[in-house]
Amino acid sequence: MRIRDWDSNLKVRLFGEAAMNITFWMFFPFLTIYFAGEFGKDKAGLLLIFSQVFSVLANLMGGYCADRFGRKTMMVLSAFGQGISFLIFALANSPWLNSPWLAFICFAFVGIFGSFYWPASQAMVADVVEEKYRSDVFAIFYTSINIAVVVGPILGAIFYANYRFQLLVIAGIICIALAGILAKMTRETVPEQLNSKKENNKWYSILLNQMRDYGIIFKDKTFLLFIIAGVLAAQTFMQLDLLIPVYTSEFVQNQALFKLGDWSFTIQGEQAFGILLAENGFFVALFTVVVTRFMTKFKERNIFVLSSLTYAAAILMFGQTSWIWGLIIAMAIFTLAELMTAGLQQSYVSKIAPEHMRGQYFAAASLRFTFGKTIAPISIPLTVWIGYDWTFIILAALAVISALLYWIMFSISEKTKLLPAKKGSV
């Protein structure tokens, strides 16, 4: 499905969100350094985990709100809220005020509003795109995000140190502009509710309804296995920002990346990690759509299982070498595992989710990443307690267990689909 054939809602979002994501990634990678410098590493780590808890809750609430109040409504409010948060964040880092605590609070609200935005945006794709094209569309949005992840930090490295205030102001303006564009140029896509009765809008009634709906979702064994398997798989790919930079900084020292006669280009650990990160971003940006289209030719079960096993192989390779070219090969395999399911996972969620609960299903599915992100940092102290070798082995084992759970998940799903046919044949 070509972009020119897309629904107008998606065209507007693709280009608007691309601008917002590039601006966001111009300063986001440097915020951990900023907060660590202001609060100390221990306190900064605890504060970031604390803010993540609020993002998890906001994500679940965002899914409920997307189904009840509309995709467009939640996206407009979220983009506007992010814009205001960025502007106050800029004020906290301005020539007139320097307040790390206010900056952190604004950072937390940026995450919260982002968590409200995400389920609605994913559900909107499922609302307007036929099932056979969804993998392609999700893959293109995924590619757009990863282009921002590559371009943003490069620009940030140039401008962040001396123009932080200006970058935050620009981010705020872009988010508010995106809210205006979404309000003016998109339409609501949420399906009509099956139950037309007016709901009780009291806050406690909304919370009770939300708890009831998510209870129904998590009783779905197939979907619950999908989340658990995703959390386990996340323990490998989340290490791209955690264990891998620490490992390369310790073990890659004065290695020659290229050598011509007496001349050689020598790199250190930090430079090695930069090369690996750039490799990952480049391959994702270049090959996501191609790999996704190729993978749609095979059974979803085989792709999900193979992706987890490939993650296991890649993480083991990382732990067995400190040679830069060995790490580059490991990263290529690691990225292949990522690309296998880049578009298919969201397509799978949209397929199993009832129309009137898509927002909540996407929100619940995102727990794979939010829970995974919360647990993944344990790998750092593990290297002290049991060493790098065993840490990488444990991570690989979790990926293998993830593959097993995916196999069980699809087996249960296939059996469930066969039950009505068996009953009808009696």
Secondary structure, 3 states (H helix, E strand, C coil): CCHHHCCHHHHHHHHHHHHHHHHHHCCHHHHHHHHHHHHCHHHHHHHHHHHHHHHHHHHHHHHHHHHHHCHHHHHHHHHHHHHHHHHHHHHHECCCCECHHHHHHHHHHHHHHHHHHHHHHHHHHHHHCCHHHHHHHHHHHHHHHHHHHHHHHHHHHHHHHHHHHHHHHHHHHHHHHHHHHHHHHCCCCCCCCCCCCCCCCCHHHHHHHHHHHHHHHHCCHHHHHHHHHHHHHHHHHHHHHCHHHHHHHHHCCCEEEEEECCEEEEECHHHHHHHHHHHHHHHHHHHHHHHHHHHCCCCHHHHHHHHHHHHHHHHHHHHHCCCHHHHHHHHHHHHHHHHHCCCHHHHHHHHHCCHHHHHHHHHHHCHHHHHHHHHHHHHHHHHHHCHHHHHHHHHHHHHHHHHHHHHHHHHHHHHHHHHHHHHHHC
